Amino acid sequence: MNIFQTFGFQYPLFLAAGAIICVVGFLYYFFRKQEENFVEYKLLAEVYKRNNYLYNLFLTLCFLMTFLFFVYLANPYMSEQTQKIKRNGIDIEIVFDLSYSMIANDILPNRLQAAKSVLSEFISQVENDRVGLVLFSGKPFQSIPLTYDYSFIESFISDLEIDTINQQSSQLQGTAIGDGLIVASDALSREENEREKVIILLTDGEANKGIDPELALKYIKEEGIKVYTIGVGKQGDTTIELPTYGGFTQRVSVSGVDEEILQKIASETGGFYGRADSQESFQKILSTIATLEKKEIETQSVELQSSLRFMVLMLMLLSLFPLIYITFRVQIGNISQK
């Protein structure tokens, strides 16, 4: 909500007329008092001969009263405009693959670090949207519920490592894409509001654990949730070095992205699929998503005007008191002289 205050006059022509009359009156007295035949000045000078200061003050107050009278007629007012801005933000669940294959270095420095870097930049540009995070490998975890705390999300993402999910357990190994989508969908569906709901899925493999992504897709479509899918890494299988007991490493072959199912999920929910085979392409995909999900802004303005005539009237009364005082003082002074 924004509040703007402005000052104005309802009838500015009265103000202009008052200013012109006061200026003309001042010039009239200033130049005519130089002339010996200016009777009015001689009379005033005679009346105020003992105190030239009172004479000047009397004239100043007369001009001020005249000008304030025209200000009163011009009806000054203070306008307060309240602007209510309603931004139709969206709810975003990021479904982030943390399986072992994310340490592959076909994207430098590796898939995980590239994804973290680009995601943090994406979060830093989000406004008015709630963002949640689901991490998954062999099982999904709702790591961050929907929130506006973008700094916390960025900090959390920057600390992510492969062992954030303890994949020493066989139950947590693998790639449960369908489960991750279901957890994200449930989190979005629980929110009873009119905000658009979006899932951004980042994965570098094919589903080999849990619910079939095809079944998850049916549920997502019923909930009306849009899904953007991002395949991380270059095409084809790749190998990674996994640590083993005793400080040794083991070379393991991992399959590539199942582009067919990712494309199907995206197209049938109104999103799109993008392949991030470099940090630049990754960044471009997320920038495109941010552009497509721009929010509409609805603005409502309410303007209230309050008249300031009462304040002007009070100033006129305050100016009237010294005028009365000067008049009485001069009259008493003239009587005492006699």
C-alpha positions as CSV (number, residue, x, y, z in Angstrom):
1,M,0.0,0.0,0.0
2,N,1.3,3.4,-1.0
3,I,0.0,6.7,0.4
4,F,0.6,10.0,-1.5
5,Q,-0.3,13.5,-0.1
6,T,-0.8,16.5,-2.3
7,F,-1.8,20.1,-1.6
8,G,-4.0,22.1,-4.0
9,F,-6.8,24.7,-4.4
10,Q,-10.3,23.9,-5.7
11,Y,-10.7,27.4,-7.2
12,P,-7.2,28.6,-8.0
13,L,-8.5,31.6,-9.9
14,F,-9.5,33.2,-6.6
15,L,-6.0,32.7,-5.4
16,A,-4.6,34.4,-8.5
17,A,-7.0,37.3,-8.1
18,G,-6.0,37.8,-4.5
19,A,-2.4,37.8,-5.3
20,I,-2.9,40.3,-8.1
21,I,-5.0,42.6,-5.9
22,C,-2.4,42.6,-3.1
23,V,0.5,43.2,-5.4
24,V,-1.3,46.1,-7.2
25,G,-2.4,47.5,-3.8
26,F,1.1,47.4,-2.5
27,L,2.6,49.1,-5.6
28,Y,-0.2,51.7,-5.5
29,Y,0.6,52.7,-1.9
30,F,4.4,52.5,-2.4
31,F,4.4,54.9,-5.4
32,R,1.6,57.2,-4.4
33,K,3.0,57.9,-1.0
34,Q,5.9,59.6,-2.7
35,E,3.5,62.2,-4.1
36,E,2.5,65.2,-1.9
37,N,-1.1,65.1,-3.1
38,F,-1.7,61.6,-1.9
39,V,-4.3,62.6,0.7
40,E,-4.8,59.1,2.1
41,Y,-1.2,58.7,2.9
42,K,-1.1,62.1,4.6
43,L,-4.1,61.2,6.7
44,L,-2.5,57.8,7.7
45,A,0.8,59.3,8.4
46,E,-0.9,61.9,10.6
47,V,-2.7,59.2,12.5
48,Y,0.4,57.0,12.9
49,K,2.9,59.9,13.2
50,R,4.2,58.8,16.6
51,N,5.0,55.2,15.5
52,N,5.9,54.5,11.9
53,Y,6.5,50.9,12.8
54,L,2.8,50.5,13.7
55,Y,1.8,52.1,10.5
56,N,3.8,49.6,8.4
57,L,2.6,46.7,10.5
58,F,-1.0,47.9,10.0
59,L,-0.6,48.0,6.3
60,T,1.1,44.6,6.2
61,L,-1.8,43.0,8.2
62,C,-4.4,44.6,5.9
63,F,-2.7,43.1,2.9
64,L,-2.4,39.7,4.7
65,M,-6.1,39.7,5.6
66,T,-7.0,40.5,2.1
67,F,-4.9,37.8,0.7
68,L,-6.1,35.2,3.2
69,F,-9.7,36.1,2.3
70,F,-9.0,35.1,-1.3
71,V,-7.2,32.0,-0.1
72,Y,-10.3,31.1,1.8
73,L,-12.4,31.6,-1.4
74,A,-9.9,29.4,-3.3
75,N,-10.7,26.5,-0.9
76,P,-7.3,25.0,-0.2
77,Y,-7.3,21.3,0.4
78,M,-5.0,18.4,1.3
79,S,-5.5,15.3,-0.9
80,E,-4.5,11.9,0.3
81,Q,-4.4,9.2,-2.2
82,T,-4.2,5.6,-1.0
83,Q,-2.9,3.2,-3.6
84,K,-3.5,-0.5,-2.9
85,I,-1.3,-2.7,-5.1
86,K,-2.3,-6.3,-5.4
87,R,0.3,-8.5,-6.9
88,N,-1.0,-11.9,-8.0
89,G,2.0,-13.9,-7.0
90,I,2.4,-17.7,-7.5
91,D,3.4,-20.6,-5.3
92,I,6.5,-22.4,-6.5
93,E,7.8,-25.8,-5.4
94,I,11.3,-26.6,-6.5
95,V,11.8,-30.4,-6.7
96,F,15.6,-30.9,-6.6
97,D,17.4,-34.1,-7.5
98,L,20.2,-34.9,-5.0
99,S,21.0,-38.4,-6.2
100,Y,24.7,-39.4,-6.5
101,S,24.7,-38.7,-10.3
102,M,24.5,-35.0,-9.5
103,I,28.3,-35.0,-8.8
104,A,29.1,-35.7,-12.4
105,N,31.3,-33.0,-13.9
106,D,30.0,-32.8,-17.4
107,I,28.8,-29.4,-16.3
108,L,31.6,-27.6,-14.6
109,P,32.4,-27.6,-11.7
110,N,29.7,-30.3,-11.4
111,R,26.0,-30.7,-11.9
112,L,25.1,-30.0,-8.3
113,Q,27.2,-26.9,-8.0
114,A,26.0,-25.5,-11.3
115,A,22.4,-26.1,-10.3
116,K,22.9,-24.5,-6.9
117,S,24.5,-21.4,-8.4
118,V,21.7,-20.9,-11.0
119,L,18.9,-21.6,-8.5
120,S,20.3,-19.1,-6.0
121,E,20.3,-16.5,-8.8
122,F,16.7,-17.4,-9.7
123,I,15.6,-17.1,-6.1
124,S,17.2,-13.7,-5.8
125,Q,15.0,-12.4,-8.6
126,V,11.7,-13.7,-7.1
127,E,9.2,-11.2,-5.8
128,N,5.8,-11.7,-4.2
129,D,6.0,-15.5,-4.8
130,R,6.1,-18.2,-2.2
131,V,8.8,-20.7,-2.7
132,G,9.2,-24.2,-1.3
133,L,11.9,-26.9,-1.7
134,V,11.6,-30.6,-2.0
135,L,14.8,-32.7,-2.1
136,F,14.8,-36.2,-3.3
137,S,17.0,-39.1,-4.2
138,G,15.5,-42.5,-3.4
139,K,12.9,-40.8,-1.2
140,P,11.6,-37.2,-1.2
141,F,11.8,-34.7,1.7
142,Q,9.9,-31.4,2.0
143,S,12.9,-29.5,3.1
144,I,11.5,-26.0,3.1
145,P,7.7,-25.3,3.2
146,L,6.3,-22.5,1.1
147,T,7.8,-19.2,2.3
148,Y,8.6,-15.6,1.4
149,D,12.0,-15.9,3.2
150,Y,14.1,-15.9,0.1
151,S,17.4,-15.2,2.0
152,F,16.8,-18.4,4.0
153,I,16.2,-20.4,0.8
154,E,19.3,-19.1,-0.8
155,S,21.4,-19.9,2.3
156,F,19.9,-23.4,2.4
157,I,20.6,-24.1,-1.2
158,S,24.2,-22.8,-1.0
159,D,24.8,-25.4,1.8
160,L,23.4,-28.4,-0.1
161,E,25.7,-31.3,-0.7
162,I,25.2,-34.8,-2.0
163,D,25.3,-36.2,1.6
164,T,22.5,-33.8,2.7
165,I,20.5,-36.9,2.1
166,N,22.3,-39.8,3.7
167,Q,22.5,-42.2,0.7
168,Q,24.6,-44.8,2.5
169,S,21.3,-46.4,3.2
170,S,20.0,-48.4,0.1
171,Q,16.5,-47.1,0.8
172,L,17.6,-43.5,0.1
173,Q,19.6,-44.3,-3.0
174,G,18.1,-43.9,-6.5
175,T,15.9,-41.3,-8.3
176,A,12.3,-41.2,-7.1
177,I,11.0,-38.5,-9.5
178,G,7.4,-39.5,-9.1
179,D,7.5,-39.4,-5.3
180,G,9.1,-35.9,-5.4
181,L,6.4,-34.6,-7.7
182,I,3.7,-36.1,-5.4
183,V,5.2,-34.4,-2.3
184,A,5.4,-31.1,-4.1
185,S,1.9,-31.4,-5.4
186,D,0.5,-32.2,-2.0
187,A,2.2,-29.1,-0.5
188,L,0.7,-26.9,-3.2
189,S,-2.7,-28.5,-3.1
190,R,-3.0,-27.9,0.7
191,E,-2.9,-24.1,0.0
192,E,-6.5,-23.0,-0.5
193,N,-6.0,-19.8,-2.5
194,E,-6.3,-18.5,-6.0
195,R,-2.6,-18.2,-6.6
196,E,-1.2,-20.1,-9.5
197,K,0.8,-23.2,-8.5
198,V,4.0,-24.2,-10.3
199,I,6.5,-27.0,-9.9
200,I,10.1,-26.7,-11.2
201,L,11.6,-30.2,-11.4
202,L,15.4,-30.5,-11.7
203,T,16.8,-34.0,-12.3
204,D,19.7,-35.6,-14.2
205,G,18.4,-39.2,-14.4
206,E,15.5,-41.5,-15.0
207,A,13.0,-42.6,-12.4
208,N,14.1,-46.0,-10.8
209,K,12.4,-45.8,-7.4
210,G,9.0,-45.2,-6.0
211,I,5.9,-44.0,-7.8
212,D,5.8,-44.1,-11.6
213,P,6.0,-40.5,-12.9
214,E,3.1,-41.3,-15.2
215,L,0.8,-41.8,-12.2
216,A,2.2,-38.6,-10.6
217,L,1.4,-36.8,-13.8
218,K,-2.3,-37.8,-13.6
219,Y,-2.5,-36.4,-10.0
220,I,-0.8,-33.2,-10.9
221,K,-3.1,-32.6,-13.9
222,E,-6.2,-33.1,-11.6
223,E,-4.8,-30.4,-9.3
224,G,-4.2,-28.0,-12.1
225,I,-0.5,-27.6,-11.4
226,K,1.9,-26.4,-14.0
227,V,5.3,-28.2,-14.2
228,Y,8.5,-27.0,-15.7
229,T,11.1,-29.8,-16.1
230,I,14.8,-29.4,-16.5
231,G,17.1,-32.2,-17.5
232,V,20.5,-31.6,-16.0
233,G,23.7,-32.8,-17.8
234,K,24.8,-33.8,-21.3
235,Q,23.0,-36.5,-23.3
236,G,23.9,-40.1,-22.8
237,D,25.3,-42.1,-19.9
238,T,28.2,-40.9,-17.8
239,T,30.4,-42.1,-15.0
240,I,31.0,-40.7,-11.5
241,E,33.5,-41.5,-8.7
242,L,31.8,-42.7,-5.6
243,P,33.6,-42.9,-2.2
244,T,33.7,-46.4,-0.6
245,Y,34.9,-47.7,2.7
246,G,38.6,-47.5,3.4
247,G,39.0,-44.2,1.5
248,F,38.8,-45.8,-1.9
249,T,36.6,-44.6,-4.8
250,Q,34.5,-46.6,-7.2
251,R,33.7,-45.6,-10.8
252,V,30.0,-46.0,-11.4
253,S,28.1,-45.6,-14.7
254,V,24.9,-43.6,-14.4
255,S,22.1,-43.3,-17.0
256,G,21.2,-40.1,-18.8
257,V,18.0,-38.0,-18.5
258,D,14.7,-39.6,-19.4
259,E,13.8,-36.8,-21.7
260,E,10.6,-38.5,-22.9
261,I,8.8,-38.5,-19.6
262,L,10.1,-35.0,-18.6
263,Q,8.8,-33.6,-21.9
264,K,5.4,-35.4,-21.4
265,I,5.0,-34.0,-17.8
266,A,5.8,-30.5,-18.9
267,S,3.7,-30.4,-22.1
268,E,0.6,-32.0,-20.5
269,T,0.6,-29.5,-17.6
270,G,1.2,-26.4,-19.5
271,G,4.9,-26.0,-18.8
272,F,8.0,-26.8,-20.9
273,Y,11.0,-29.0,-20.9
274,G,14.6,-27.6,-21.1
275,R,17.9,-29.4,-21.2
276,A,20.7,-27.8,-19.2
277,D,23.9,-29.1,-20.6
278,S,25.9,-26.1,-19.5
279,Q,25.6,-23.5,-16.8
280,E,24.7,-20.9,-19.4
281,S,21.8,-23.0,-20.8
282,F,20.7,-23.7,-17.2
283,Q,20.6,-20.0,-16.5
284,K,18.7,-19.3,-19.7
285,I,16.0,-21.9,-18.9
286,L,15.3,-20.5,-15.4
287,S,15.3,-17.0,-16.8
288,T,12.7,-18.0,-19.4
289,I,10.6,-19.6,-16.6
290,A,10.8,-16.4,-14.6
291,T,9.7,-14.3,-17.6
292,L,6.8,-16.6,-18.4
293,E,5.5,-16.5,-14.8
294,K,5.4,-12.7,-14.6
295,K,2.6,-11.6,-12.3
296,E,-0.2,-9.2,-13.2
297,I,-0.4,-6.1,-11.0
298,E,-3.8,-4.8,-10.0
299,T,-3.8,-1.2,-8.6
300,Q,-6.7,0.4,-6.7
301,S,-6.6,4.0,-5.9
302,V,-8.8,5.9,-3.3
303,E,-8.5,9.6,-3.0
304,L,-9.7,11.6,0.0
305,Q,-9.8,15.4,0.1
306,S,-9.9,17.4,3.3
307,S,-10.6,21.2,3.1
308,L,-8.2,23.5,4.9
309,R,-10.6,26.5,5.0
310,F,-10.9,26.2,8.8
311,M,-7.1,26.7,9.1
312,V,-7.3,29.8,6.8
313,L,-10.1,31.2,8.9
314,M,-8.1,30.7,12.1
315,L,-5.2,32.6,10.5
316,M,-7.5,35.4,9.5
317,L,-8.8,35.6,13.1
318,L,-5.3,35.6,14.4
319,S,-4.4,38.5,12.1
320,L,-7.5,40.4,13.2
321,F,-6.5,40.6,16.8
322,P,-3.3,42.6,16.2
323,L,-5.2,44.9,13.8
324,I,-7.7,45.6,16.5
325,Y,-4.9,46.2,19.0
326,I,-3.1,48.6,16.7
327,T,-6.3,50.5,16.0
328,F,-7.1,51.0,19.7
329,R,-3.6,51.8,20.6
330,V,-3.4,54.5,17.9
331,Q,-6.8,56.0,19.0
332,I,-5.7,56.1,22.6
333,G,-2.4,57.7,21.6
334,N,-4.2,60.4,19.6
335,I,-6.6,61.1,22.4
336,S,-3.8,61.5,24.9
337,Q,-2.1,63.9,22.5
338,K,-5.1,66.1,22.5
